[in-house]
Amino acid sequence: MGAIEKFLEGQDNEMKETLSRKVATKVFPVIDLGRCNRCQGCIEIAPEVFRYNKETGYIEVIDLQKYPEDKVNEAIKYCPEDCISWDE
């Protein structure tokens, strides 16, 4: 039995369903490029998540299996154009 199964064993059904949905659903950051002013603040905060594409002139989200929630939330908080959000 894996660690997740052991953890779920002690949880009620509602908690099990909630956790199962979160594990099954990949959430990822997105950038509204129409609102982005390319200040690169998100890159300073989370260079492991965001990068500047010199060819297109836009900020991109790096494809990761799991995104560091704290770093992305910090980038969202300090984005001057409020153009970063979470999506499924």
C-alpha positions as CSV (number, residue, x, y, z in Angstrom):
1,M,0.0,0.0,0.0
2,G,1.4,3.4,-1.0
3,A,1.6,6.5,1.0
4,I,-1.5,8.1,-0.6
5,E,-3.6,5.0,0.1
6,K,-2.4,4.9,3.7
7,F,-3.3,8.6,4.1
8,L,-6.7,8.2,2.5
9,E,-7.5,5.2,4.7
10,G,-8.0,7.5,7.7
11,Q,-10.1,10.1,5.9
12,D,-13.9,10.4,5.6
13,N,-15.6,9.9,2.2
14,E,-16.0,13.6,1.4
15,M,-12.3,14.2,2.0
16,K,-11.4,11.1,-0.1
17,E,-13.5,12.4,-3.0
18,T,-12.0,15.9,-2.8
19,L,-8.4,14.6,-2.7
20,S,-9.1,12.2,-5.5
21,R,-10.4,15.0,-7.7
22,K,-7.4,17.2,-6.9
23,V,-4.9,14.4,-7.7
24,A,-6.8,13.6,-11.0
25,T,-7.1,17.2,-12.1
26,K,-3.9,18.9,-13.2
27,V,-3.9,22.6,-12.4
28,F,-1.5,24.9,-14.1
29,P,-0.8,28.7,-14.4
30,V,-1.9,30.6,-17.4
31,I,-1.0,34.1,-18.6
32,D,-3.5,36.4,-20.4
33,L,-1.1,37.6,-23.1
34,G,-3.5,40.4,-24.0
35,R,-3.1,42.0,-20.6
36,C,0.6,41.1,-19.9
37,N,3.0,44.0,-20.2
38,R,6.0,41.7,-20.2
39,C,7.5,43.2,-17.1
40,Q,9.1,39.8,-16.3
41,G,8.2,40.0,-12.6
42,C,6.9,36.5,-12.7
43,I,10.2,35.3,-14.1
44,E,12.0,36.9,-11.2
45,I,9.7,35.3,-8.7
46,A,9.4,31.9,-10.3
47,P,12.0,31.2,-13.0
48,E,11.3,27.5,-12.8
49,V,7.7,28.2,-14.0
50,F,7.9,31.2,-16.3
51,R,10.3,32.2,-19.1
52,Y,10.6,34.9,-21.8
53,N,10.5,33.7,-25.4
54,K,12.7,36.0,-27.4
55,E,11.3,34.8,-30.7
56,T,7.6,35.6,-29.9
57,G,8.3,38.4,-27.3
58,Y,5.9,36.8,-24.8
59,I,6.2,35.3,-21.4
60,E,5.5,31.5,-21.4
61,V,4.6,28.9,-18.8
62,I,7.1,26.1,-18.7
63,D,5.4,22.7,-19.0
64,L,5.9,20.9,-15.6
65,Q,4.3,17.8,-14.0
66,K,3.5,19.9,-10.9
67,Y,3.8,23.6,-10.3
68,P,5.1,25.1,-7.1
69,E,1.9,26.5,-5.7
70,D,3.6,29.0,-3.4
71,K,5.7,30.5,-6.1
72,V,2.9,30.7,-8.7
73,N,0.6,32.3,-6.0
74,E,3.3,34.9,-5.3
75,A,3.7,35.7,-9.0
76,I,-0.1,36.1,-9.2
77,K,-0.2,38.3,-6.2
78,Y,2.5,40.7,-7.5
79,C,1.6,40.8,-11.2
80,P,0.9,44.5,-12.0
81,E,-1.5,43.6,-14.8
82,D,-3.3,40.8,-12.9
83,C,-2.9,38.5,-15.9
84,I,-1.7,35.3,-14.3
85,S,-4.3,32.7,-13.0
86,W,-4.7,29.0,-12.3
87,D,-6.6,26.8,-14.8
88,E,-7.5,23.1,-15.1
